[in-house]
Amino acid sequence: MIIDTHTHFYDPTRPQGIPWPPEDNELLYRTVLPEHHREVSGKEGVTGTVVVEASAWLEDNDWILELAADDPWIVGLVGHVDPNRESFASDIERLSENPLFRGIRLGGGWFEDIEAGSLMADIEALAKRELELDVLMNVERWDNLCTVAERFPELTIVINHIALVPVDGNTPDARWTECMHRAAGFPKVFMKGSGVVETTPSLPAPADPAYYAPTLDVLWDAFGEDRIVFGSNWPVSDRYTDYSTMINIVRTYFEAKGPEAEEKYWWRNAVKAYGVEHRP
């Protein structure tokens, strides 16, 4: 059983089109739906996915939830709902009436000034509703991320794409390593092992699992077996390598940690971070 906690679904043939990806992206500008993910990932043992909404259109959160109503492959949604708006609290209140809506994702730009506008009040509204926060950022604004984690200890935070660290086959730099341990000091901060093939200096990304081990070692040392979750970032990951190669890299690493740690990585930690479960 495997939950892929990071996929994007969209359909450019809809009458309104899509805001992302752009039409000139020859690889990604295509219809991408649950059945397409199931086709490439099911043979690798994946049994469901948490969708991370990449569209900035608020109504596209509803579109994903409508897809989920007809397809139990979707076990949860991390929405795109911008804070610092008067309607933020009412938007997440409405969306969270659907139990598959599990939280939102914010990019690093939101952490440039966390005291601006209503951002902190909006994050508090997430925490009060037991919704989680995905974050996509590097370590430049790590102090502010840690401030959020400290101020809202009840809030689950899931760091996306291994904090965008360059992966070159060597141990990452000392600053990034220190930042990972600092974030891991907050017990409700998780690391999503997604994007592991996406910051390598070559295309396609190297297929040798040993190339990624020094980076994964840092994450393992910091977050341990209980707070690292599997995610693919599919279909974006197709720009770097195929799904089978991507999953083999992390499978090789976590198999060596033993069956209990492997099970946690593939799905148990996702259940803990997102409050999701497999749907019949």
Residue frames as qw, qx, qy, qz and C-alpha x, y, z in Angstrom:
[[0.000, 0.889, 0.458, 0.000, 0.00, 0.00, 0.00],
 [0.433, -0.077, 0.052, 0.897, 1.43, 3.39, -1.04],
 [0.114, 0.904, 0.379, -0.159, -0.05, 6.89, -0.84],
 [0.483, 0.274, 0.166, 0.814, 1.53, 9.34, -3.25],
 [0.179, -0.738, -0.448, 0.472, 1.12, 12.63, -1.37],
 [0.019, -0.658, 0.142, 0.739, 1.97, 14.98, -4.23],
 [0.387, 0.301, 0.711, 0.504, 0.25, 14.95, -7.61],
 [0.204, 0.408, 0.014, -0.889, -1.35, 17.59, -9.82],
 [0.354, 0.422, 0.811, 0.200, -4.46, 16.99, -11.94],
 [0.192, 0.562, 0.004, -0.805, -5.85, 19.35, -14.59],
 [0.528, 0.416, 0.711, 0.209, -7.66, 19.34, -17.92],
 [0.080, -0.333, 0.217, 0.914, -6.94, 22.00, -20.57],
 [0.063, -0.284, -0.760, -0.581, -9.97, 20.85, -22.59],
 [0.052, -0.622, -0.655, 0.425, -12.37, 22.36, -20.05],
 [0.245, 0.836, 0.382, 0.309, -14.33, 25.30, -21.47],
 [0.230, -0.971, 0.056, 0.025, -12.54, 27.71, -19.13],
 [0.612, 0.580, -0.435, 0.316, -9.13, 26.15, -19.81],
 [0.788, -0.461, -0.236, 0.333, -6.45, 26.10, -17.10],
 [0.054, -0.982, 0.181, -0.021, -4.12, 28.71, -15.62],
 [0.125, -0.649, 0.750, 0.031, -1.26, 26.20, -15.28],
 [0.537, -0.337, 0.332, 0.699, 0.70, 24.71, -16.95],
 [0.251, 0.641, -0.158, -0.708, 1.11, 27.14, -19.86],
 [0.838, 0.470, 0.164, -0.223, 0.12, 26.07, -23.33],
 [0.484, 0.743, -0.462, -0.005, 3.69, 26.26, -24.60],
 [0.372, -0.477, 0.780, -0.161, 4.83, 23.55, -22.16],
 [0.616, 0.253, -0.609, -0.432, 4.87, 20.62, -24.56],
 [0.310, 0.065, -0.926, 0.207, 5.33, 17.97, -21.87],
 [0.022, 0.215, 0.744, -0.632, 2.87, 19.11, -19.21],
 [0.435, 0.250, 0.033, -0.865, 0.12, 20.81, -21.21],
 [0.409, -0.043, -0.840, -0.355, -2.13, 17.77, -21.58],
 [0.720, -0.443, -0.123, -0.519, -5.07, 16.23, -19.77],
 [0.309, 0.243, -0.824, 0.409, -3.87, 14.75, -16.47],
 [0.695, -0.378, -0.065, -0.608, -6.53, 12.95, -14.42],
 [0.643, -0.443, 0.569, -0.257, -6.59, 10.22, -11.75],
 [0.956, 0.205, 0.206, -0.046, -6.71, 7.45, -14.32],
 [0.592, 0.707, -0.309, 0.232, -3.48, 8.68, -15.88],
 [0.188, -0.668, 0.621, -0.365, -1.70, 8.67, -12.54],
 [0.846, -0.159, 0.436, -0.262, -3.12, 5.25, -11.75],
 [0.881, 0.466, -0.075, 0.000, -1.74, 3.95, -15.06],
 [0.471, 0.650, -0.479, 0.356, 1.87, 4.92, -14.31],
 [0.167, -0.540, 0.617, -0.548, 1.89, 4.45, -10.53],
 [0.873, -0.188, 0.130, -0.431, -0.42, 1.51, -9.90],
 [0.912, 0.242, -0.313, 0.105, 2.12, -0.96, -11.25],
 [0.333, 0.472, -0.557, 0.597, 4.58, 0.41, -8.67],
 [0.393, -0.304, -0.791, 0.358, 2.20, -0.37, -5.81],
 [0.103, -0.026, 0.190, -0.976, 0.60, 3.06, -5.40],
 [0.077, -0.450, -0.890, 0.008, -2.98, 2.80, -4.12],
 [0.047, -0.893, -0.448, 0.019, -4.08, 6.43, -3.80],
 [0.457, 0.279, -0.013, 0.844, -2.97, 10.04, -3.90],
 [0.138, -0.771, -0.323, 0.531, -3.17, 13.39, -2.15],
 [0.448, 0.655, 0.307, 0.525, -3.60, 16.08, -4.81],
 [0.307, -0.517, -0.122, 0.789, -1.82, 19.40, -4.37],
 [0.389, 0.823, 0.413, 0.011, -3.75, 22.07, -6.26],
 [0.510, -0.116, 0.222, 0.823, -1.46, 24.01, -8.58],
 [0.097, 0.632, 0.469, 0.609, -4.18, 26.22, -10.05],
 [0.115, -0.034, -0.348, 0.930, -4.56, 29.67, -8.52],
 [0.439, -0.302, -0.353, -0.769, -8.29, 29.66, -9.34],
 [0.373, -0.201, 0.649, -0.632, -10.21, 29.17, -6.10],
 [0.822, 0.148, 0.077, -0.545, -12.97, 27.26, -7.90],
 [0.644, 0.386, -0.655, -0.087, -10.47, 24.63, -9.06],
 [0.151, -0.242, 0.840, -0.462, -10.36, 23.30, -5.50],
 [0.695, 0.178, 0.387, -0.579, -14.01, 22.40, -6.02],
 [0.718, 0.465, -0.400, -0.330, -13.16, 20.83, -9.36],
 [0.269, 0.362, -0.874, 0.182, -10.67, 18.45, -7.69],
 [0.362, -0.027, 0.738, -0.568, -13.19, 17.59, -4.98],
 [0.764, 0.331, 0.047, -0.551, -15.73, 16.82, -7.71],
 [0.572, 0.434, -0.687, -0.108, -13.21, 14.49, -9.34],
 [0.005, 0.258, -0.876, 0.408, -12.69, 12.81, -5.98],
 [0.642, 0.056, 0.387, -0.659, -16.41, 12.25, -5.54],
 [0.873, 0.351, -0.106, -0.321, -16.29, 9.92, -8.54],
 [0.761, 0.395, -0.469, 0.211, -12.85, 8.44, -8.03],
 [0.739, -0.674, 0.020, -0.003, -11.60, 7.09, -4.66],
 [0.778, 0.247, -0.124, 0.564, -8.03, 7.17, -6.00],
 [0.078, 0.596, -0.185, 0.778, -7.97, 10.73, -4.60],
 [0.573, -0.432, -0.641, 0.273, -7.72, 10.38, -0.81],
 [0.301, -0.740, -0.269, 0.538, -7.16, 14.06, -0.03],
 [0.399, 0.754, 0.187, 0.488, -6.67, 17.57, -1.40],
 [0.409, -0.470, -0.118, 0.773, -4.15, 20.20, -0.38],
 [0.326, 0.833, 0.442, 0.071, -5.86, 23.26, -1.79],
 [0.368, 0.177, 0.072, 0.910, -4.74, 26.54, -3.29],
 [0.206, -0.871, -0.435, -0.102, -6.43, 29.22, -1.18],
 [0.389, 0.442, -0.201, 0.783, -4.55, 32.50, -0.92],
 [0.384, -0.600, -0.516, 0.475, -4.43, 34.11, 2.54],
 [0.167, -0.295, -0.028, 0.940, -4.50, 37.85, 3.25],
 [0.239, -0.282, -0.529, -0.764, -8.05, 38.08, 1.90],
 [0.454, -0.193, 0.344, -0.799, -11.21, 38.87, 3.83],
 [0.866, 0.025, -0.134, -0.481, -12.88, 35.71, 2.55],
 [0.328, 0.413, -0.843, 0.100, -10.05, 33.33, 3.50],
 [0.262, -0.104, 0.818, -0.502, -11.67, 32.00, 6.66],
 [0.711, 0.291, 0.291, -0.571, -15.05, 31.51, 4.99],
 [0.630, 0.496, -0.518, -0.297, -13.40, 29.87, 1.97],
 [0.247, 0.289, -0.909, 0.169, -11.60, 27.24, 4.01],
 [0.443, 0.032, 0.657, -0.609, -14.64, 26.75, 6.21],
 [0.766, 0.369, -0.004, -0.527, -16.74, 25.96, 3.15],
 [0.582, 0.470, -0.652, -0.126, -14.11, 23.75, 1.53],
 [0.040, 0.289, -0.888, 0.355, -13.43, 21.84, 4.74],
 [0.737, 0.025, 0.297, -0.607, -17.05, 20.74, 4.87],
 [0.896, 0.307, -0.302, -0.105, -15.71, 18.10, 2.48],
 [0.759, -0.581, 0.281, 0.087, -13.50, 15.82, 4.62],
 [0.850, 0.250, 0.171, 0.430, -11.14, 15.28, 1.67],
 [0.218, 0.852, -0.112, 0.463, -10.02, 18.91, 1.90],
 [0.817, -0.333, -0.303, 0.361, -7.00, 18.62, 4.17],
 [0.416, -0.657, -0.002, 0.629, -5.24, 22.01, 4.04],
 [0.446, 0.894, 0.006, -0.046, -3.50, 24.46, 1.75],
 [0.781, -0.002, 0.081, 0.619, -0.07, 25.03, 0.25],
 [0.008, 0.986, -0.021, -0.165, 1.89, 28.29, 0.48],
 [0.747, 0.468, -0.116, 0.458, 5.02, 29.23, -1.45],
 [0.615, -0.208, -0.267, 0.712, 8.08, 30.84, 0.08],
 [0.104, 0.448, 0.138, 0.877, 6.98, 34.33, -0.94],
 [0.524, -0.693, -0.336, -0.364, 4.34, 34.29, 1.78],
 [0.773, -0.488, -0.226, 0.336, 7.10, 33.88, 4.37],
 [0.438, 0.453, -0.071, 0.774, 8.98, 37.04, 3.42],
 [0.134, -0.268, 0.350, -0.887, 6.94, 39.00, 5.96],
 [0.298, -0.314, -0.901, -0.019, 4.75, 36.76, 8.06],
 [0.053, -0.471, -0.542, 0.694, 3.32, 39.70, 9.99],
 [0.132, 0.081, -0.348, -0.925, 1.92, 41.30, 6.83],
 [0.542, -0.160, -0.439, -0.698, -1.83, 41.51, 6.46],
 [0.783, -0.307, 0.208, -0.499, -3.88, 38.72, 8.00],
 [0.607, 0.358, -0.707, -0.049, -1.41, 35.92, 7.25],
 [0.096, 0.193, -0.862, 0.459, -0.87, 34.77, 10.82],
 [0.550, 0.086, 0.432, -0.709, -4.57, 34.97, 11.63],
 [0.780, 0.311, -0.300, -0.454, -5.30, 32.94, 8.50],
 [0.463, 0.293, -0.825, 0.137, -2.75, 30.29, 9.47],
 [0.211, -0.090, 0.733, -0.640, -4.33, 30.20, 12.92],
 [0.721, 0.178, 0.079, -0.665, -7.69, 29.59, 11.24],
 [0.681, 0.299, -0.647, -0.166, -6.18, 26.55, 9.52],
 [0.203, 0.216, -0.855, 0.426, -4.88, 25.21, 12.81],
 [0.438, -0.004, 0.501, -0.746, -8.21, 25.69, 14.57],
 [0.817, 0.245, -0.069, -0.517, -9.95, 23.64, 11.88],
 [0.733, -0.277, 0.612, 0.105, -7.28, 20.92, 12.16],
 [0.745, 0.664, 0.031, 0.054, -6.17, 21.60, 8.61],
 [0.751, -0.310, 0.207, 0.545, -2.53, 21.31, 7.62],
 [0.203, 0.920, -0.165, -0.292, -0.09, 23.61, 5.81],
 [0.847, 0.195, 0.219, 0.443, 2.14, 22.47, 2.96],
 [0.064, -0.911, 0.169, 0.372, 5.05, 24.83, 2.28],
 [0.814, 0.408, 0.161, 0.381, 7.16, 25.09, -0.87],
 [0.038, -0.977, 0.194, -0.079, 10.31, 27.01, -0.07],
 [0.709, 0.313, -0.441, 0.453, 14.08, 26.90, 0.25],
 [0.611, -0.435, -0.454, 0.480, 15.99, 27.84, 3.40],
 [0.240, 0.395, 0.001, 0.887, 16.21, 31.59, 2.71],
 [0.396, -0.484, 0.031, -0.780, 13.19, 32.36, 4.89],
 [0.609, -0.135, -0.774, 0.112, 13.62, 29.46, 7.31],
 [0.089, -0.006, -0.562, 0.823, 13.52, 31.70, 10.37],
 [0.477, -0.013, 0.019, -0.879, 9.97, 32.74, 9.54],
 [0.712, -0.062, -0.628, -0.307, 8.89, 29.16, 8.87],
 [0.477, -0.083, -0.755, 0.442, 10.19, 28.16, 12.28],
 [0.150, -0.030, 0.340, -0.928, 8.41, 31.12, 13.85],
 [0.661, -0.079, -0.294, -0.686, 5.13, 29.84, 12.41],
 [0.703, -0.063, -0.708, 0.021, 5.84, 26.33, 13.71],
 [0.278, -0.018, -0.643, 0.714, 6.66, 27.73, 17.16],
 [0.301, -0.044, 0.166, -0.938, 3.63, 30.01, 17.32],
 [0.803, 0.025, -0.067, -0.592, 1.20, 27.29, 16.24],
 [0.151, -0.383, 0.910, -0.058, 2.51, 24.03, 17.72],
 [0.631, 0.229, 0.665, -0.328, -0.80, 22.30, 16.97],
 [0.603, 0.673, -0.121, -0.411, -0.44, 23.00, 13.22],
 [0.821, -0.004, 0.484, 0.303, 0.86, 20.22, 10.99],
 [0.242, 0.827, -0.315, -0.399, 3.37, 21.59, 8.48],
 [0.880, 0.129, 0.398, 0.226, 4.59, 19.50, 5.54],
 [0.072, -0.717, 0.411, 0.559, 7.73, 20.79, 3.81],
 [0.833, 0.512, 0.160, -0.137, 7.55, 20.08, 0.07],
 [0.737, 0.636, -0.130, 0.188, 10.24, 18.88, -2.32],
 [0.808, -0.221, -0.175, 0.517, 13.03, 18.36, 0.23],
 [0.222, -0.859, -0.071, 0.455, 13.22, 22.15, 0.70],
 [0.566, 0.824, -0.005, 0.009, 14.46, 22.57, -2.88],
 [0.484, -0.681, 0.465, 0.292, 18.02, 21.58, -2.04],
 [0.535, 0.626, -0.511, -0.246, 20.42, 21.05, -4.99],
 [0.903, -0.199, 0.381, -0.027, 21.17, 17.34, -5.27],
 [0.433, 0.762, -0.465, -0.123, 24.59, 16.55, -6.73],
 [0.876, 0.109, -0.456, 0.112, 25.57, 13.22, -5.20],
 [0.381, 0.244, -0.556, 0.698, 27.32, 14.85, -2.25],
 [0.283, -0.556, -0.647, 0.439, 26.24, 15.78, 1.27],
 [0.068, 0.869, 0.305, 0.384, 24.27, 19.06, 1.14],
 [0.257, 0.526, -0.318, 0.746, 25.83, 22.18, 2.58],
 [0.286, -0.137, -0.727, 0.609, 25.96, 22.78, 6.32],
 [0.262, 0.026, 0.172, -0.949, 23.36, 25.56, 6.33],
 [0.661, -0.068, -0.452, -0.595, 20.69, 23.40, 4.69],
 [0.585, -0.090, -0.787, 0.173, 21.52, 20.52, 7.01],
 [0.102, -0.079, -0.572, 0.810, 21.21, 22.76, 10.07],
 [0.442, -0.003, -0.061, -0.895, 17.87, 24.08, 8.80],
 [0.667, -0.108, -0.658, -0.334, 16.51, 20.56, 8.40],
 [0.460, -0.166, -0.753, 0.441, 17.40, 19.68, 11.97],
 [0.080, 0.041, 0.317, -0.944, 15.98, 22.95, 13.22],
 [0.581, -0.066, -0.283, -0.760, 12.62, 22.34, 11.51],
 [0.665, -0.099, -0.737, -0.074, 12.59, 18.74, 12.71],
 [0.164, 0.035, -0.672, 0.722, 12.78, 20.06, 16.26],
 [0.508, 0.029, 0.170, -0.844, 9.08, 20.92, 15.96],
 [0.374, -0.018, 0.923, -0.090, 7.20, 17.63, 16.39],
 [0.570, 0.565, 0.541, -0.250, 4.42, 18.43, 13.91],
 [0.308, 0.748, -0.378, -0.451, 6.71, 19.38, 11.02],
 [0.866, 0.117, 0.477, 0.095, 6.99, 16.69, 8.34],
 [0.031, -0.553, 0.566, 0.611, 9.26, 16.37, 5.32],
 [0.830, 0.440, 0.230, -0.253, 7.82, 15.31, 1.99],
 [0.524, -0.341, 0.631, 0.460, 10.33, 13.25, 0.03],
 [0.609, 0.692, 0.386, 0.037, 9.14, 14.69, -3.26],
 [0.296, 0.943, -0.149, -0.013, 11.20, 16.42, -5.91],
 [0.706, -0.511, 0.398, 0.286, 14.28, 14.31, -5.22],
 [0.682, 0.189, 0.482, 0.517, 15.10, 14.13, -8.95],
 [0.274, 0.869, 0.368, 0.184, 14.25, 17.74, -9.75],
 [0.116, -0.971, 0.186, 0.091, 17.27, 19.73, -8.58],
 [0.795, -0.177, 0.393, 0.427, 19.99, 17.59, -10.11],
 [0.025, -0.679, 0.300, 0.669, 22.34, 19.31, -12.57],
 [0.009, 0.200, -0.811, -0.549, 21.67, 16.92, -15.45],
 [0.730, 0.280, 0.237, -0.577, 18.71, 15.79, -17.54],
 [0.698, -0.515, -0.377, -0.325, 17.56, 13.13, -17.32],
 [0.460, -0.718, 0.411, -0.323, 18.21, 12.89, -13.60],
 [0.179, 0.395, -0.898, 0.073, 20.68, 10.17, -12.54],
 [0.808, -0.195, -0.375, -0.410, 18.99, 6.81, -11.98],
 [0.575, 0.101, -0.709, 0.395, 21.50, 5.45, -9.45],
 [0.551, -0.747, -0.342, -0.146, 19.90, 5.48, -5.98],
 [0.706, -0.315, -0.193, 0.605, 23.32, 5.96, -4.38],
 [0.276, 0.403, 0.128, 0.863, 23.52, 9.42, -5.96],
 [0.356, -0.652, -0.196, -0.640, 20.66, 10.62, -3.73],
 [0.737, -0.369, -0.526, 0.207, 21.66, 8.82, -0.54],
 [0.394, -0.007, -0.348, 0.851, 23.74, 11.65, 1.01],
 [0.264, -0.290, -0.073, -0.917, 20.75, 14.02, 0.79],
 [0.729, -0.370, -0.440, -0.372, 18.29, 11.42, 2.06],
 [0.641, -0.125, -0.581, 0.486, 20.68, 10.61, 4.91],
 [0.058, 0.144, -0.273, 0.949, 20.38, 14.18, 6.19],
 [0.555, -0.285, -0.202, -0.755, 16.59, 14.01, 6.09],
 [0.790, -0.231, -0.568, -0.027, 16.58, 10.63, 7.81],
 [0.473, -0.023, -0.527, 0.706, 18.92, 11.89, 10.54],
 [0.122, -0.152, 0.160, -0.968, 16.71, 14.95, 11.09],
 [0.620, -0.121, -0.081, -0.771, 13.14, 13.68, 10.74],
 [0.337, -0.173, 0.893, -0.244, 13.56, 9.97, 11.39],
 [0.009, 0.151, 0.937, 0.316, 11.21, 7.23, 10.33],
 [0.060, 0.578, 0.747, -0.324, 8.05, 8.90, 11.66],
 [0.146, 0.809, 0.211, -0.529, 8.00, 12.20, 9.76],
 [0.010, 0.376, -0.608, -0.699, 9.09, 11.60, 6.17],
 [0.670, 0.421, 0.503, -0.347, 6.32, 10.98, 3.63],
 [0.457, 0.069, 0.684, 0.564, 6.41, 9.80, 0.04],
 [0.405, 0.771, 0.232, -0.434, 5.41, 12.14, -2.77],
 [0.713, 0.220, 0.473, 0.468, 6.18, 12.14, -6.47],
 [0.080, 0.636, -0.086, -0.763, 5.32, 15.62, -7.81],
 [0.285, 0.177, 0.812, 0.477, 3.85, 13.85, -10.84],
 [0.858, 0.413, 0.188, 0.241, 3.45, 14.79, -13.67],
 [0.065, 0.956, -0.287, -0.015, 6.09, 17.50, -13.15],
 [0.617, -0.492, 0.596, 0.149, 8.55, 14.74, -12.26],
 [0.822, 0.399, 0.379, 0.148, 8.26, 13.48, -15.85],
 [0.312, 0.931, -0.187, 0.040, 10.45, 16.39, -16.89],
 [0.186, -0.747, 0.632, -0.088, 13.36, 14.73, -15.08],
 [0.029, 0.207, -0.975, -0.074, 12.74, 10.99, -15.24],
 [0.568, -0.245, -0.607, -0.499, 9.95, 8.44, -15.51],
 [0.668, -0.536, 0.112, -0.505, 7.81, 7.41, -12.54],
 [0.974, -0.104, -0.187, 0.069, 9.38, 3.97, -12.25],
 [0.609, 0.339, -0.335, 0.634, 12.91, 5.36, -11.99],
 [0.177, -0.602, 0.218, -0.747, 11.85, 8.02, -9.52],
 [0.798, -0.453, 0.061, -0.393, 10.14, 5.59, -7.17],
 [0.925, 0.063, -0.283, 0.246, 12.98, 3.07, -7.42],
 [0.307, 0.542, -0.390, 0.678, 15.39, 5.68, -6.05],
 [0.400, -0.484, 0.375, -0.683, 13.46, 6.13, -2.80],
 [0.950, -0.152, -0.113, -0.249, 12.37, 2.49, -2.65],
 [0.770, 0.267, -0.441, 0.376, 15.99, 1.37, -2.62],
 [0.083, 0.479, -0.458, 0.744, 16.82, 3.80, 0.16],
 [0.564, -0.359, 0.295, -0.682, 13.88, 3.06, 2.45],
 [0.932, -0.016, -0.335, -0.134, 13.89, -0.70, 1.92],
 [0.586, 0.287, -0.569, 0.501, 17.30, -0.68, 3.60],
 [0.202, -0.413, 0.406, -0.790, 15.74, 0.95, 6.69],
 [0.081, 0.079, 0.945, -0.307, 13.59, -2.09, 7.40],
 [0.092, -0.453, -0.800, -0.382, 9.93, -3.02, 6.84],
 [0.189, -0.728, -0.551, 0.361, 8.48, -0.86, 9.62],
 [0.139, -0.560, 0.097, 0.811, 10.22, 2.32, 8.47],
 [0.060, 0.034, 0.705, 0.706, 9.37, 1.52, 4.87],
 [0.090, -0.598, -0.788, -0.117, 5.67, 1.13, 5.69],
 [0.165, -0.740, -0.312, 0.572, 5.69, 4.45, 7.51],
 [0.137, -0.368, 0.371, 0.842, 7.33, 6.19, 4.58],
 [0.009, 0.183, 0.787, 0.589, 4.94, 4.77, 1.99],
 [0.312, -0.534, -0.558, -0.553, 1.65, 5.44, 3.78],
 [0.501, -0.582, -0.576, 0.282, 1.47, 5.48, 7.57],
 [0.308, -0.328, -0.133, 0.883, 3.16, 8.87, 7.87],
 [0.094, -0.230, -0.447, -0.859, 0.86, 10.26, 5.19],
 [0.442, -0.591, -0.650, -0.180, -2.13, 9.18, 7.27],
 [0.488, -0.536, -0.385, 0.571, -0.61, 10.92, 10.28],
 [0.231, -0.163, 0.108, 0.953, 0.32, 14.14, 8.44],
 [0.212, -0.099, -0.423, -0.875, -2.82, 14.56, 6.37],
 [0.463, 0.115, 0.608, -0.635, -5.48, 12.65, 8.27],
 [0.629, 0.294, -0.412, -0.589, -6.35, 10.67, 5.16],
 [0.603, -0.118, 0.780, -0.117, -7.25, 7.06, 4.67],
 [0.015, -0.042, 0.834, 0.549, -7.69, 4.73, 1.75],
 [0.575, 0.215, 0.171, -0.771, -11.13, 4.91, 0.22],
 [0.552, 0.114, 0.825, 0.039, -12.93, 1.76, -0.93]]
